[in-house]
Amino acid sequence: MSWSVLVFSGLLESVWAVALSRTAGFTRPLPSVIFVIALVLSMVGLGYALRTIPVGTGYAVWVGIGVAGTAVTGMLFLGESANLLRVFSLLLVVAGVIGLKLFH
C-alpha cells in the first residue's frame, strides 16, 4: 500500500509542478488552486508512505517520479525539447527509481 501511495504522490508532484508553472505568479486562480491541492495531497501521501519506506529510498523515488513526470509532460504538452540526450537522461532517472524499489 505504501508504494502505491508513494507512486501516486510522485505523480501529484508532477501535477503541482506544472500547475505552478501556469499560475503566472499566483494571479491565475484555477492553476493556483490545482497547485495547492496537488501539493498538499502529494506531501500527505509522501508522509504516509515514509511511515514504512526508508526516508532515503522513499524521497528519492518520489522526486524521481516527479522529475520524470514533469519532464515528460513538458516535452509532450508544453513544447519543451525532446532531444535524444534528454530522453536518455530521463530513462536513467526511471532506471534509478526502479533500482531503488527493487533493492529496497
N, C-alpha and C positions, 0 to 999 in steps of 0.2 A: 504493500500500500504506500509506503513512504517513497519508493522510487517513482511510482505513478504520480504522486503529488509533486515530487521534485521536477519531473519532466514537464508537467502542466505548468508549474510555477516558472520554469525556464522559458516556456512558450509565452507566458504572460509578460516576461521581461522584454521579449521582442515587441509585444503589443505596446507596452508603455514607452519603450524607446522610440518607436515610430510615431506614436501619438505625441510624444514630447516634441518631436521634430516638426509637427504640424500645428502646435499651439500658437505660433507667432508671438512668443513671449507671454503666453497665457492670456492673450487677447481674444482668442477664438474659444468659445465655451465648449462646444462638443468635443474637440480633441483634448481639451483641458480636463474635462470630466472623465473621459476614457483613460487618460493618463493616470489620474488619481486612483480610480477604481482598480485598474490593472496593476498599478504599483503596490497598493495595499494588499490585494489578493496574492500577488507574487511574493511579497515579503512574508505574509502569513503562511503561505504554503511552504516557503523555504524554511521558516522556523519550525513548522510541523515536521518536515522531512528530517531536519537536523536532530530531532529527538532520537532517531535510531541510526542515522547515517553519520559517519565521522565528518566533522566540520570541513576538513581539508578536501575530502572527496566530494561531499555534497555541494559545497560552494563552487568548486571548480567545474562540476558537472552543470550546475545552474547557470554559471556565467558562460560556459561553452555553448549550451543550448541557446542562450540569449544572443550571444555573438553570432552564431551560425544563422539563427532565425532572422535576426535583424539584417545581416548582410544579404541573405537570400532575398528577403523582402525588398531591400533596396535595389538589388540587381533586377528582380523581376517586375517590380511595380513603380519604382521611384527613379528610374533612369540612371542608376549607378553603374559604373563599369563592371563588366563581367568577363574580364580577360582570363586567360589560362592560368596565370600565376595567382590571381585572386581565388579562382575556383579550387586550385590545388591547395592553397593555404587553408581554405575552408574545410577541405577534406582532411587535412592534418588536424584541425580543431575537432572535427567529428571523430576521427580515429582516437584522439586523446580522450575524449569523453567516453567512448566505448571501452577503451582500455581501463579507465578509472572504474567503470562499472564492473567489468569482468574480473579485475584483480582486487576488488574491494575485500 
